[in-house]
Amino acid sequence: MVESENENLLFEEHRITGKQQVLIVPSNAKSEWRGEVDGRHERKRSIIRYAVYPSLSSAMSGYCGGVMSGAVLFIKQEFKFNDLLEEVLMGSFVIVSFVGGIIAGFLADSIGRKKTIVVSAAIVLSGCIVIGLAPSYWFILTGRLLTGIGSGFPYVIVPLYISEISPPESRGMLVTFPEIFVNSGILLGYLSGFCLAPLPVSVSWRLMLAIGGLLAVLVACIAAFMPESPRWLVLQNRKQEAIIVLVNTSENDKKAHSRLATIISAATDANEESTSFQPVDASESDIEEAAKVKIQRNSVWRHLIWPNARVRNILFAALGLQFFQQTSGIAAILYYAPSIFEKAGLTSKTGVLGGTLAVGVSKTLCILVATYWIDRCGRKPLLLFSGLGMTVSMTMLATVFFYVSHQSEISSSLPGFLATAASCVFVAAFSMGFGPICGLISSEIFPLRLRAQGMSLAVALNRLMSGIMATSFLTLSTILTLQGSFLLFAAMSALSMLFVYLFIPETKGRSLEDII
């Protein structure tokens, strides 16, 4: 290692593709990004910070989605609309979030991962302002559409950002952070509904929904302390900035340079037919030129729309996981828990909102189980266990409503409590596997040049299916009955286990470039 007298730069040689390449590392790399990285523990703290900061936008998204389940009770009381308009209000938020997911994929490649998070916060803030001032149902719906679009961004950009900035040995744990924060946001939404319920009707729901705007402001401010994704920086030929980030997020300098070398090698494969290193006779100018090339959107989408066999398998796995995640019935539980508990025999608003809060607590706490085990026992075992738990709990819910349907009058609150318990078991099982791992695997298995757009496609399907489930659940329960609907969800959860067993690869402990 030598030091340049003119530029005060540290040079270190690393082998790429059988040749020597000089990677230029600024001597002040360890002091960049708001703090001096001094030792292994400080680097670990930096990694955790860079996972927490973007995950706050996931909390914002979760809050905006979860708060409506309680707020709609008061909105409906003030504006007197029917079940169809309630379905539209609940489901439109989720459906338009798939638009946010598609937009996020484009912006992530063009302006970077970090700035895309700020755009998301700005859109959510504008929607919250419209809702806070809304004089009618249609203004509320307009605000919900805006917050829905903004809330779709984090489902793509946050796991993408964290997976690209994290070292392989802790990537699984760190990419569960967005799910933890989404659940925390949903729980906060339920809690705000519970706490603000005693206020006058016109005030309570406005405050519930306006709090999302405060979270959006927080997200925009926190983004100033985030570094850009090193993989995106390499694609923009900004390797000096990339190595600064990698030094601050790797166990030591040697691993940082090794990660950079691997990323550069992956970036040189413009056609994405493979991500192995270039042959020994590849010239240094070839490597430089490949790193300079910006992502060509048309080329990326061509690979996704007319994929080769390898990309087709990746798409099948990613899209299949997102499909089964939503057809398990999670949207029905999250958005219609109060209505489900009322129909099961809970009559007081305190009991209904308390049951909804219990669902939120269960969902939030059990994600910690996945966070602990995901890098220890792997992705597939947790997914299989999750699918089993969802199948059993949905069968329990179907049984409860089969009993209720044969009662002329519900004289006991026991069915309501059993429905609450089954719902808590369901969201607990979901949070241990399908909740966090679907996004994680989608962020891991796509090649570098296809990752942002591929994830946006997977998230678009996820949000679209979630929207369909949210807007159609009341209608579905009328056609199939509640017990029939829950049996359908149980069957889909059982099928999801078979899909995972047959088609999902294990990605534990492997670098992103090695997975593909």
PyMOL commands that set and color helices and strands:
alter all, ss='L'
color gray80, all
select helices_A, chain A and resi 29-31+40-79+83-110+113-132+137-165+168-175+177-196+201-225+230-235+239-248+253-267+284-292+297-305+309-327+330-343+349-373+379-405+414-432+434-445+448-503+512-515
alter helices_A, ss='H'
color red, helices_A
select strands_A, chain A and resi 2-3+9-16+19-26
alter strands_A, ss='S'
color yellow, strands_A
deselect
rebuild
show_as cartoon
